Amino acid sequence: MDLQDLIVSDRDLMGGEPCFRGTRVPVATLFDNLADGVSLDQILAEWPSLNRADVVAVLALAGQYVRRAAA
């Protein structure tokens, strides 16, 4: 899966902040909430426009990018 299939950055949407495609939910919000100890189930309940598969895929892609940056 490609990051562009999951995340969009459009200046007219949330000022260009990367968001989950088809939503107004910034990707940074996901990471901020996880860092604050909010569970994935709580996040999905708070933002019903997100789905578990897309959130898990974004987390997996983030892990891949971190590994590449460390190499």
Summary of the structure (lengths in Angstrom):
residues: 71
radius of gyration: 12.2
end to end distance: 21.2
largest distance: 36.1
contacts: 170
relative contact order: 0.16
helix: 59%
strand: 7%
